[in-house]
Amino acid sequence: MAANSDPARPLDDAGFQRRLGEKISILFRIEGDPDHPYSEVVGLLQRVAVNESGARTLAVCRRDGSVVEVAETDVIRLKFVPIRSGGPFRAPASWGID
């Protein structure tokens, strides 16, 4: 299957696996606070897990090293963020690189 060039079409498992380590922004639904039903996470796509029923969970590593797991069914908007050209690479704090 060709790479997903249509942003409206969701990625398949292989598509996500090819994008591991890339910067991603995810807007997703949360429960428990009707005044704030959404949250957003920005970081590096660390892992994509698929459970026995076929549901995917995306794990995103933030700059501070914390990992946020988001069920794909809760995703409202997902965008891969282009790497800025010319700037130095900035590793997450959790990598322990100064």
N, CA and C of each residue as an Amber inpcrd file, in Angstrom:
protein
   294
   0.8460000  -1.1810000   0.0000000   0.0000000   0.0000000   0.0000000
   0.8860000   1.2370000   0.0000000   0.5280000   2.2350000  -0.7820000
   1.2910000   3.4790000  -0.8570000   1.1510000   4.2680000   0.4270000
   2.0950000   5.1670000   0.6430000   2.0410000   6.0250000   1.8310000
   0.7650000   6.8530000   1.7840000   0.2420000   7.1620000   2.9580000
  -0.9980000   7.9050000   3.0550000  -0.7420000   9.3760000   2.7640000
  -1.1890000   9.8630000   1.6040000  -1.0170000  11.2640000   1.2700000
  -2.2940000  12.0460000   1.5130000  -3.3800000  11.3740000   1.8090000
  -4.6620000  12.0200000   2.0770000  -4.8300000  12.1830000   3.5800000
  -4.7640000  13.4390000   4.1140000  -4.8500000  13.6310000   5.5550000
  -6.2020000  13.2370000   6.1310000  -7.2350000  13.1310000   5.3090000
  -8.5620000  12.7630000   5.7990000  -8.6970000  11.2520000   5.9710000
  -7.8010000  10.5060000   5.3350000  -7.8610000   9.0470000   5.4170000
  -6.9380000   8.5660000   6.5300000  -7.4490000   7.7770000   7.4790000
  -6.5970000   7.3370000   8.5900000  -5.4800000   6.4070000   8.1270000
  -4.3980000   6.4060000   8.8910000  -3.2670000   5.5270000   8.5880000
  -3.5850000   4.1020000   9.0040000  -3.0210000   3.1520000   8.2770000
  -3.1280000   1.7480000   8.6890000  -1.9670000   1.4500000   9.6410000
  -1.9080000   0.2310000  10.1540000  -0.8620000  -0.1260000  11.1120000
   0.5370000   0.1120000  10.5510000   0.7700000  -0.2980000   9.3170000
   2.0870000  -0.1120000   8.7050000   2.4060000   1.3690000   8.5470000
   1.3950000   2.1750000   8.2450000   1.5930000   3.6160000   8.1110000
   2.0520000   4.2480000   9.4140000   1.4350000   3.8470000  10.5170000
   1.8610000   4.3490000  11.8230000   3.2660000   3.8510000  12.1640000
   3.5540000   2.5970000  11.8960000   4.8690000   2.0390000  12.2280000
   5.9870000   2.7760000  11.4910000   5.7430000   3.1800000  10.2540000
   6.7490000   3.9300000   9.4900000   6.9920000   5.3060000  10.0770000
   6.0350000   5.8350000  10.8510000   6.1430000   7.2020000  11.3540000
   6.5830000   7.2660000  12.8140000   6.9520000   6.1230000  13.3990000
   7.4490000   6.1270000  14.7720000   8.6510000   7.0670000  14.8720000
   8.7050000   7.8440000  15.9580000   9.7960000   8.7880000  16.1680000
   9.5370000  10.1650000  15.5910000   8.4750000  10.3140000  14.8160000
   8.1510000  11.6250000  14.2550000   7.3400000  12.4470000  15.2530000
   7.4270000  13.7660000  15.1060000   6.6750000  14.6670000  15.9740000
   5.2090000  14.6590000  15.5350000   4.3160000  14.6160000  16.5370000
   2.8880000  14.4920000  16.2680000   2.1030000  15.3850000  17.2230000
   0.9770000  15.8700000  16.7740000   0.0390000  16.6300000  17.6040000
  -1.3030000  15.9140000  17.5280000  -1.8840000  15.6070000  18.7080000
  -3.1650000  14.9010000  18.7450000  -4.1370000  15.6700000  19.6340000
  -5.2870000  16.0130000  19.0960000  -6.4000000  16.5510000  19.8670000
  -7.3300000  15.3810000  20.1340000  -7.6730000  15.1690000  21.4120000
  -8.4650000  13.9870000  21.7470000  -9.4990000  14.2830000  22.8230000
 -10.5420000  13.4230000  22.8650000 -11.6120000  13.5310000  23.8560000
 -11.1400000  13.0030000  25.2000000 -11.5900000  13.6720000  26.2810000
 -11.3610000  13.1580000  27.6270000 -12.7010000  13.1160000  28.3460000
 -12.7800000  12.3150000  29.3820000 -14.0270000  12.1910000  30.1470000
 -13.8370000  12.7580000  31.5390000 -14.9470000  13.1460000  32.1680000
 -14.9030000  13.5550000  33.5570000 -14.9980000  15.0470000  33.7920000
 -14.8030000  15.8780000  32.7780000 -14.8990000  17.3220000  32.9420000
 -15.7150000  17.9000000  31.7840000 -17.0300000  18.0770000  31.9890000
 -17.8710000  18.5470000  30.8860000 -17.5050000  19.9460000  30.3750000
 -16.8390000  20.7550000  31.2080000 -16.4230000  22.0880000  30.7650000
 -15.1850000  22.0440000  29.8660000 -14.4140000  20.9660000  29.9620000
 -13.1910000  20.8050000  29.1700000 -13.1410000  19.3840000  28.6160000
 -13.9010000  19.1210000  27.5520000 -14.0060000  17.7450000  27.0570000
 -12.8450000  17.2850000  26.1710000 -11.8550000  18.1820000  25.9110000
 -10.7620000  17.8370000  25.0050000  -9.4120000  18.1340000  25.6460000
  -8.3980000  17.4600000  25.1470000  -7.0250000  17.7400000  25.5360000
  -6.1580000  17.5680000  24.2970000  -4.9230000  18.0360000  24.3970000
  -4.0020000  17.9060000  23.2730000  -2.6510000  17.4560000  23.7970000
  -1.9850000  16.6410000  23.0240000  -0.6260000  16.2250000  23.3440000
   0.2330000  16.4290000  22.1050000   1.4530000  16.9380000  22.3340000
   2.4200000  17.1280000  21.2600000   3.7160000  16.4580000  21.7040000
   4.2920000  15.6680000  20.8440000   5.5480000  14.9930000  21.1660000
   5.9160000  14.0190000  20.0680000   6.7740000  13.0740000  20.4150000
   7.2270000  12.0750000  19.4450000   6.3760000  10.8170000  19.5490000
   5.9320000  10.3110000  18.4020000   5.1680000   9.0630000  18.3870000
   6.1080000   7.9310000  18.7900000   5.8690000   7.3810000  19.9760000
   6.7760000   6.3880000  20.5390000   6.3620000   4.9560000  20.2200000
   5.0560000   4.7120000  20.2610000   4.5910000   3.3250000  20.1020000
   3.1410000   3.3340000  19.6320000   2.7750000   2.3040000  18.8750000
   1.3920000   2.0690000  18.4760000   1.0680000   0.6480000  18.8970000
   0.1160000   0.5150000  19.8210000  -0.2600000  -0.8040000  20.3260000
  -1.6450000  -1.1680000  19.7990000  -1.8320000  -2.4330000  19.4870000
  -3.1210000  -2.9330000  19.0320000  -3.5250000  -4.0500000  19.9880000
  -4.7250000  -3.9010000  20.6000000  -5.1630000  -4.9440000  21.5340000
  -5.8260000  -6.0890000  20.7760000  -6.2740000  -7.0990000  21.5190000
  -6.8320000  -8.3040000  20.8910000  -8.1030000  -8.0420000  20.0900000
  -8.8220000  -6.9450000  20.4010000 -10.0280000  -6.6260000  19.6270000
  -9.7240000  -5.7330000  18.4240000  -8.4330000  -5.3720000  18.2350000
  -8.0440000  -4.5780000  17.0740000  -8.0180000  -3.0840000  17.3070000
  -8.3180000  -2.6280000  18.5370000  -8.2980000  -1.1900000  18.8390000
  -6.8550000  -0.7240000  19.0350000  -6.5330000   0.4370000  18.4480000
  -5.1780000   0.9720000  18.5470000  -5.0720000   2.0240000  19.6440000
  -3.8980000   2.0630000  20.2690000  -3.5470000   3.0980000  21.2300000
  -2.2330000   3.7050000  20.7790000  -2.1860000   5.0470000  20.7450000
  -0.9880000   5.7590000  20.3320000  -0.2860000   6.2870000  21.5770000
   1.0000000   6.0240000  21.7190000   1.7870000   6.5240000  22.8490000
   2.6720000   7.6550000  22.3430000   2.5480000   8.8230000  22.9810000
   3.2890000  10.0150000  22.5830000   4.1920000  10.4330000  23.7360000
   5.4830000  10.5860000  23.4560000   6.4550000  11.0120000  24.4560000
   6.6090000  12.5260000  24.3710000   6.2450000  13.2070000  25.4700000
   6.3830000  14.6620000  25.5350000   7.8410000  15.0520000  25.7600000
   8.1100000  16.3350000  25.6080000   9.4610000  16.8610000  25.7880000
  10.0030000  16.5730000  27.1880000   9.1180000  16.5750000  28.2070000
   9.5660000  16.3370000  29.5830000   9.7590000  14.8520000  29.8870000
   9.5170000  13.9820000  28.9010000   9.7220000  12.5540000  29.0660000
   8.4790000  11.7780000  29.4570000   7.4160000  12.4810000  29.8400000
   6.1780000  11.7840000  30.1810000   5.5450000  11.2240000  28.9100000
   4.8470000  10.1050000  29.0760000   4.2070000   9.4440000  27.9360000
   2.7010000   9.4990000  28.1220000   2.0020000   9.9410000  27.0840000
   0.5450000  10.0040000  27.0800000   0.0430000   8.9650000  26.0890000
  -0.8650000   8.1100000  26.5560000  -1.4570000   7.1150000  25.6670000
  -2.8660000   7.5450000  25.3040000  -3.1660000   7.5270000  24.0210000
  -4.4560000   7.9810000  23.5100000  -5.0840000   6.8590000  22.6920000
  -6.3040000   6.4900000  23.0380000  -7.0410000   5.5050000  22.2420000
  -7.4200000   6.1450000  20.9110000  -7.2130000   5.4190000  19.8350000
  -7.4960000   5.9690000  18.5110000  -8.9620000   6.3980000  18.3790000
  -9.8630000   5.7390000  19.0830000 -11.2830000   6.0960000  19.0200000
 -11.5640000   7.4600000  19.6460000 -10.6450000   7.9710000  20.4830000
 -10.8160000   9.2840000  21.1050000 -10.1830000  10.4150000  20.3040000
  -9.4520000  10.0810000  19.2540000  -8.7490000  11.0830000  18.4570000
  -9.7380000  11.8960000  17.6320000  -9.6270000  13.2190000  17.7660000
 -10.4350000  14.1350000  16.9590000  -9.6070000  14.6430000  15.7870000
  -8.3700000  15.0160000  16.0620000  -7.4670000  15.5180000  15.0220000
  -6.0660000  14.9930000  15.3050000  -5.4170000  14.5240000  14.2700000
  -4.0580000  14.0120000  14.3760000  -3.2550000  14.6450000  13.2540000
  -2.0950000  15.2110000  13.6200000  -1.2780000  15.8470000  12.5970000
   0.1910000  15.5570000  12.8770000   0.8940000  15.1200000  11.8560000
   2.3340000  14.9780000  11.9730000   2.9360000  16.3470000  11.7090000
   3.8430000  16.7780000  12.5890000   4.4320000  18.1080000  12.5250000
   5.7450000  18.0200000  11.7600000   5.8890000  18.8170000  10.7100000
   7.1370000  18.7750000   9.9430000   8.3200000  19.1940000  10.8170000
   9.4500000  18.5660000  10.5850000  10.6730000  18.9300000  11.2940000
  11.1760000  20.2370000  10.7090000  11.5040000  21.1660000  11.5880000
  12.0030000  22.4380000  11.0630000  13.3920000  22.2230000  10.4800000
  13.6110000  22.8060000   9.3440000  14.8970000  22.6100000   8.6810000
  15.9040000  23.6380000   9.1830000  17.1400000  23.2290000   9.2470000
  18.2100000  24.1350000   9.6190000  18.4530000  24.2440000  11.1140000
  17.4770000  23.8790000  11.9190000  17.6470000  23.9930000  13.3660000
  18.2470000  22.7320000  13.9460000  18.8210000  22.8460000  15.1310000
  19.3950000  21.6540000  15.7490000  18.3060000  20.7350000  16.2760000
  18.5860000  19.4330000  16.3010000  17.6630000  18.4620000  16.8550000
  17.6000000  18.6580000  18.3630000  16.4030000  18.6520000  18.9290000
  16.2290000  18.7970000  20.3690000  15.6300000  17.5180000  20.9180000
  16.4510000  16.7290000  21.6050000  15.9960000  15.4470000  22.1470000
  15.1270000  15.6700000  23.3780000  14.1540000  14.8000000  23.6330000
  13.3440000  14.8890000  24.8520000  14.2350000  14.7640000  26.0940000
  13.8360000  15.4330000  27.1800000  14.6030000  15.3990000  28.4280000
  14.8070000  13.9920000  28.9310000  13.8370000  13.1050000  28.6810000
  13.9240000  11.7350000  29.1740000  15.0850000  10.9610000  28.5630000
  15.6460000  11.4380000  27.4520000  16.7630000  10.7560000  26.8310000
  18.0580000  10.9940000  27.5830000  18.0860000  12.0130000  28.4640000
  19.2760000  12.2850000  29.2700000  20.4330000  12.8460000  28.4700000
  20.1360000  13.5050000  27.3630000  21.1760000  14.0930000  26.5100000
  21.2110000  15.5940000  26.7720000  22.3910000  16.1180000  27.0310000
  22.5130000  17.5860000  27.2490000  22.9000000  18.2850000  25.9880000
